[in-house]
Amino acid sequence: MRGHVAWRATYVRKDEPDVTIGFDVHSFVQELDGEPKVFGWVSGDEQALLGKHGII
């Protein structure tokens, strides 16, 4: 099974326009003892994306 979460964060900066950045996380899920369990995930390079937009 797989799961997908998409979320956005808006960064309010004092002397510059606000920046909204979208992020995606894909999760790998398996069923153990009848319960779904996340065993891994893949996301983009969030730090590079924040740097590209001047957040960090």
C-alpha positions as CSV (number, residue, x, y, z in Angstrom):
1,M,0.0,0.0,0.0
2,R,1.1,3.6,-0.5
3,G,0.0,6.9,1.0
4,H,0.5,10.4,-0.2
5,V,0.4,13.7,1.7
6,A,0.6,17.1,0.0
7,W,1.0,20.1,2.2
8,R,1.8,23.8,1.9
9,A,3.6,26.2,4.1
10,T,3.4,30.0,3.9
11,Y,6.4,31.9,5.1
12,V,5.7,35.5,6.2
13,R,8.9,37.6,5.8
14,K,9.3,41.1,7.2
15,D,10.8,42.9,4.2
16,E,9.8,40.6,1.4
17,P,6.6,39.1,-0.1
18,D,5.2,36.0,1.6
19,V,6.2,32.7,0.0
20,T,4.0,29.6,-0.2
21,I,5.8,26.4,-0.9
22,G,4.2,23.0,-1.6
23,F,5.7,19.8,-0.3
24,D,4.9,16.1,-1.1
25,V,5.6,13.0,1.0
26,H,4.9,9.5,-0.3
27,S,4.7,6.8,2.4
28,F,5.0,3.0,2.1
29,V,2.6,1.2,4.3
30,Q,2.2,-2.5,5.1
31,E,-0.4,-4.3,7.1
32,L,0.9,-6.1,10.3
33,D,-1.4,-7.9,12.6
34,G,-4.3,-6.2,10.9
35,E,-2.9,-2.7,11.5
36,P,-1.4,-0.4,8.8
37,K,2.2,0.5,9.6
38,V,4.4,3.1,7.8
39,F,7.8,1.5,7.1
40,G,9.3,4.2,4.8
41,W,8.7,7.4,3.0
42,V,10.1,9.5,0.2
43,S,10.1,13.3,0.1
44,G,11.9,15.9,-2.0
45,D,14.9,17.8,-0.8
46,E,13.0,20.2,1.4
47,Q,16.1,22.0,2.6
48,A,17.2,22.8,-1.0
49,L,13.6,24.0,-1.8
50,L,13.7,26.3,1.2
51,G,17.1,27.6,0.2
52,K,15.9,28.3,-3.4
53,H,13.1,30.5,-2.0
54,G,15.4,32.3,0.4
55,I,13.8,30.9,3.5
56,I,17.1,29.5,4.9
